[in-house]
Amino acid sequence: MPPYILLLFLRICLVPAEDIIQESGIKKARVGENVTLQCSCQDDAITFFFWYQQTLGGKPQMISNRMMHKQDAEITSDFMKRFEVHGTGRDNNLTITNLQLSDSATYFCGVLLFSAVEFGDGVFLHVQASLTPLQASSSESVHPGDSVTLNCTVHTGTCDGENLTGIHWFKHSKDPQIGVIYTHGGRNDQCERKPDTQTHTCVYNLPIKSVDRTHEGTYYCAVASCGRVLFGNGTRLHIQSTFVLLTLSCISGPWEEFMKCKNYTEDINHFSSGSKYRPI
């Protein structure tokens, strides 16, 4: 084969790695999240796009292949459940939904031109265990004397029930004596493992009986696990006033009761003018 023919053949059949634009380095995400890995190629002569996954110490496994001028990609059976490829022309992006710890690997975008295959630099996807306390509601309103239960839900990855060292409840209010009000240490029996996943869901409750104004404030749950402490968003506990109900009952009563209530309401008004009372 003449030298100039060989050079022309190599120019057509080999795609320079710099023509493949792919994320590189380390990309971090958490269990349960969705992530998209982007890839594109500037060479118009390519015919196929590929995605490969290579776990640490493992062999590369094909995830997908797609023809250049088609949008739909063919996903291999091992990756069909949570892997999607969005392709338009020169772009070939890989989306992984509901991330699992087993998705931690290096992902390579590759292209084919006739019999030559070239890959991008690859990006290592580091899937971190998710440990996020979630409180059921941002606020709760109760009347004095009522009972209420505050909830805290924790979704965990590898840091499962055996690694949880304790659930803590903190109260934040205008009371200067603020700190831990309740601690539940050790393992708990309120955790359930989700089918086909590596996550646990743990639910913790904080019951409060016969509430009064001293219970008013914002309650935070905190989870200690795997060397970290994470706080929930907090639940604000409002104590509703019963003054309106008392006034209505006074108006509907006889004259003697009305006078008693009149004196009582005057006492309330006098008390509310002090520095220890602030209406909600």
C-alpha positions as CSV (number, residue, x, y, z in Angstrom):
1,M,0.0,0.0,0.0
2,P,1.5,3.4,-1.0
3,P,2.5,5.5,2.1
4,Y,0.0,8.3,1.2
5,I,-2.9,5.8,1.1
6,L,-1.9,4.5,4.5
7,L,-1.8,8.0,6.0
8,L,-5.2,8.8,4.6
9,F,-6.6,5.5,6.0
10,L,-5.3,6.3,9.5
11,R,-6.7,9.9,9.3
12,I,-10.2,8.6,8.5
13,C,-10.2,5.6,10.9
14,L,-8.8,7.1,14.0
15,V,-10.7,9.7,16.0
16,P,-8.4,11.9,18.2
17,A,-9.4,11.7,21.8
18,E,-9.6,15.5,22.0
19,D,-12.5,15.4,19.6
20,I,-14.5,13.6,22.3
21,I,-15.8,16.1,24.8
22,Q,-16.6,14.3,28.0
23,E,-16.6,15.2,31.7
24,S,-13.5,14.1,33.4
25,G,-12.1,13.8,36.9
26,I,-14.5,12.9,39.8
27,K,-18.2,13.6,39.9
28,K,-20.0,13.2,43.2
29,A,-23.6,12.4,43.9
30,R,-25.7,10.7,46.6
31,V,-27.7,7.6,46.8
32,G,-31.2,8.1,45.4
33,E,-30.3,11.1,43.3
34,N,-30.3,11.3,39.5
35,V,-27.2,12.2,37.5
36,T,-26.4,13.0,33.9
37,L,-23.0,12.4,32.3
38,Q,-22.5,14.5,29.2
39,C,-20.6,13.5,26.0
40,S,-20.3,14.9,22.5
41,C,-18.0,14.4,19.5
42,Q,-17.1,17.0,16.9
43,D,-16.1,14.6,14.1
44,D,-18.8,14.2,11.5
45,A,-17.5,10.9,10.2
46,I,-18.4,8.8,13.3
47,T,-21.1,6.2,12.9
48,F,-21.8,5.0,16.5
49,F,-21.7,6.3,20.1
50,F,-21.0,4.0,23.1
51,W,-21.1,4.2,26.9
52,Y,-19.0,1.8,29.0
53,Q,-18.9,1.3,32.8
54,Q,-15.7,0.1,34.5
55,T,-15.9,-0.6,38.3
56,L,-12.8,-0.6,40.4
57,G,-10.9,-3.7,39.6
58,G,-13.5,-4.8,37.0
59,K,-13.6,-5.1,33.3
60,P,-15.4,-2.5,31.1
61,Q,-19.1,-3.3,30.5
62,M,-21.0,-1.9,27.6
63,I,-24.0,0.2,28.8
64,S,-25.4,1.4,25.4
65,N,-24.8,2.0,21.7
66,R,-26.5,4.5,19.4
67,M,-26.2,5.2,15.7
68,M,-25.1,8.8,15.0
69,H,-28.2,10.0,13.3
70,K,-30.7,8.2,15.6
71,Q,-32.1,9.4,18.9
72,D,-32.9,6.0,20.4
73,A,-30.1,4.0,22.0
74,E,-29.9,0.3,22.7
75,I,-29.4,-0.3,26.4
76,T,-27.8,-3.6,27.5
77,S,-30.0,-5.8,29.7
78,D,-27.9,-5.3,32.9
79,F,-28.5,-1.5,32.7
80,M,-32.0,-1.2,31.3
81,K,-33.7,-0.5,34.6
82,R,-32.1,2.9,35.7
83,F,-29.9,3.9,32.7
84,E,-31.1,6.2,29.9
85,V,-29.3,7.7,26.9
86,H,-30.4,11.0,25.4
87,G,-28.9,11.4,22.0
88,T,-29.3,14.2,19.4
89,G,-26.8,14.3,16.6
90,R,-23.3,14.8,18.1
91,D,-24.5,14.7,21.7
92,N,-24.8,11.4,23.6
93,N,-25.7,12.0,27.3
94,L,-26.1,9.2,29.9
95,T,-28.6,9.6,32.7
96,I,-28.6,7.3,35.8
97,T,-31.7,7.5,38.0
98,N,-32.1,6.5,41.7
99,L,-28.3,6.1,42.2
100,Q,-27.0,3.2,44.1
101,L,-23.6,2.7,45.7
102,S,-22.9,0.0,43.1
103,D,-23.0,2.7,40.4
104,S,-19.7,4.0,41.7
105,A,-17.4,3.5,38.6
106,T,-15.6,5.1,35.8
107,Y,-17.8,5.9,32.8
108,F,-16.3,6.2,29.3
109,C,-17.9,7.7,26.3
110,G,-16.7,6.1,23.0
111,V,-17.2,6.6,19.3
112,L,-16.9,4.3,16.3
113,L,-15.7,5.2,12.8
114,F,-15.6,2.1,10.6
115,S,-13.4,-0.3,12.5
116,A,-11.7,2.2,14.8
117,V,-12.9,3.0,18.3
118,E,-11.8,5.9,20.5
119,F,-12.8,6.7,24.1
120,G,-12.9,9.9,26.1
121,D,-10.9,10.4,29.2
122,G,-13.7,9.0,31.4
123,V,-15.3,10.4,34.5
124,F,-15.3,8.6,37.9
125,L,-18.8,8.8,39.5
126,H,-18.5,8.7,43.3
127,V,-21.9,7.7,44.8
128,Q,-21.9,8.7,48.4
129,A,-24.2,7.2,51.1
130,S,-27.2,9.4,51.6
131,L,-28.0,10.3,55.2
132,T,-30.6,13.0,55.4
133,P,-33.0,13.5,58.3
134,L,-36.4,14.7,57.0
135,Q,-39.0,16.1,59.4
136,A,-42.6,15.6,58.4
137,S,-43.9,19.1,58.6
138,S,-42.5,22.6,59.0
139,S,-45.0,23.6,61.7
140,E,-47.6,22.2,64.1
141,S,-50.3,24.2,65.8
142,V,-51.9,22.9,69.1
143,H,-53.9,24.2,72.0
144,P,-52.7,24.2,75.6
145,G,-53.3,20.8,77.2
146,D,-53.2,18.9,73.8
147,S,-50.7,16.2,72.9
148,V,-48.6,16.2,69.8
149,T,-46.0,13.9,68.2
150,L,-43.2,15.2,66.0
151,N,-41.8,12.9,63.4
152,C,-38.3,12.6,61.9
153,T,-37.6,10.3,58.9
154,V,-34.0,9.3,58.0
155,H,-33.0,7.7,54.7
156,T,-29.7,5.9,54.8
157,G,-27.4,4.3,52.4
158,T,-24.6,2.1,53.7
159,C,-25.0,3.8,57.0
160,D,-27.8,1.6,58.0
161,G,-29.5,1.0,61.3
162,E,-26.5,-0.8,62.7
163,N,-24.3,2.3,62.1
164,L,-26.7,4.8,63.5
165,T,-25.3,5.9,66.9
166,G,-28.3,7.9,68.0
167,I,-31.1,10.2,67.2
168,H,-31.1,13.6,69.0
169,W,-33.8,16.2,69.4
170,F,-32.9,19.9,70.0
171,K,-35.3,22.7,70.9
172,H,-34.6,26.3,69.8
173,S,-36.6,29.0,71.5
174,K,-36.3,32.2,73.4
175,D,-35.5,30.2,76.5
176,P,-31.8,30.7,77.2
177,Q,-31.5,27.1,78.4
178,I,-31.4,25.5,75.0
179,G,-29.9,22.1,74.2
180,V,-30.5,18.4,73.8
181,I,-34.0,17.5,75.1
182,Y,-34.1,13.9,74.1
183,T,-31.6,11.3,72.9
184,H,-32.3,7.8,71.6
185,G,-29.1,5.9,71.3
186,G,-28.1,2.6,69.9
187,R,-30.0,0.5,67.4
188,N,-33.7,0.9,66.7
189,D,-36.5,-1.3,65.5
190,Q,-38.2,1.4,63.3
191,C,-36.0,0.9,60.2
192,E,-37.2,-0.8,57.0
193,R,-35.1,-1.8,54.0
194,K,-36.5,-0.9,50.6
195,P,-36.8,-3.8,48.2
196,D,-34.0,-4.0,45.5
197,T,-32.1,-1.0,47.0
198,Q,-29.3,-0.5,49.5
199,T,-31.3,2.1,51.5
200,H,-33.0,2.0,54.8
201,T,-35.8,4.3,56.0
202,C,-35.9,5.0,59.8
203,V,-38.7,6.8,61.5
204,Y,-38.3,8.4,65.0
205,N,-41.1,10.1,67.0
206,L,-41.0,12.7,69.8
207,P,-44.3,12.6,71.7
208,I,-45.1,15.7,73.8
209,K,-48.0,15.5,76.2
210,S,-50.1,18.3,77.8
211,V,-48.3,21.1,75.9
212,D,-48.1,24.6,77.3
213,R,-46.4,27.8,76.3
214,T,-43.0,26.5,77.6
215,H,-43.1,23.9,74.8
216,E,-43.3,26.5,72.1
217,G,-40.2,26.7,69.8
218,T,-38.6,25.0,66.9
219,Y,-37.6,21.3,67.3
220,Y,-34.7,19.8,65.3
221,C,-33.9,16.2,64.9
222,A,-30.3,15.2,64.4
223,V,-28.7,11.9,63.4
224,A,-25.2,10.8,64.3
225,S,-23.9,8.2,61.9
226,C,-20.6,7.3,60.2
227,G,-18.7,10.1,61.8
228,R,-21.2,12.8,60.8
229,V,-24.1,14.7,62.4
230,L,-26.9,15.9,60.1
231,F,-29.9,18.1,61.1
232,G,-33.4,18.1,59.8
233,N,-35.1,21.3,58.6
234,G,-36.9,21.8,61.9
235,T,-40.6,21.8,63.0
236,R,-42.0,24.9,64.6
237,L,-44.5,24.2,67.4
238,H,-47.1,26.9,67.8
239,I,-49.3,27.1,70.9
240,Q,-52.6,28.6,70.0
241,S,-54.3,31.1,72.4
242,T,-57.6,30.2,74.0
243,F,-58.5,33.8,74.8
244,V,-61.2,34.0,72.1
245,L,-63.0,30.9,73.3
246,L,-63.1,32.2,76.9
247,T,-64.5,35.5,75.7
248,L,-67.2,33.8,73.7
249,S,-68.2,31.6,76.7
250,C,-68.3,34.7,78.9
251,I,-70.6,36.6,76.5
252,S,-73.1,33.8,76.4
253,G,-73.3,33.3,80.2
254,P,-75.5,35.0,82.9
255,W,-74.7,38.4,84.4
256,E,-72.8,37.0,87.4
257,E,-70.6,34.9,85.1
258,F,-70.1,37.8,82.8
259,M,-68.7,40.0,85.6
260,K,-66.4,37.2,86.6
261,C,-65.2,36.9,83.1
262,K,-64.9,40.6,82.8
263,N,-62.5,40.6,85.7
264,Y,-60.7,37.6,84.2
265,T,-60.2,39.3,80.8
266,E,-58.9,42.4,82.6
267,D,-56.4,40.2,84.3
268,I,-55.4,38.7,81.0
269,N,-55.0,42.2,79.4
270,H,-52.9,43.3,82.3
271,F,-50.8,40.1,82.1
272,S,-50.3,40.5,78.3
273,S,-48.9,44.0,78.8
274,G,-46.0,42.5,80.8
275,S,-42.7,41.6,79.4
276,K,-43.2,37.8,79.8
277,Y,-46.0,37.5,77.3
278,R,-45.9,37.9,73.5
279,P,-48.9,37.0,71.3
280,I,-48.3,34.6,68.4
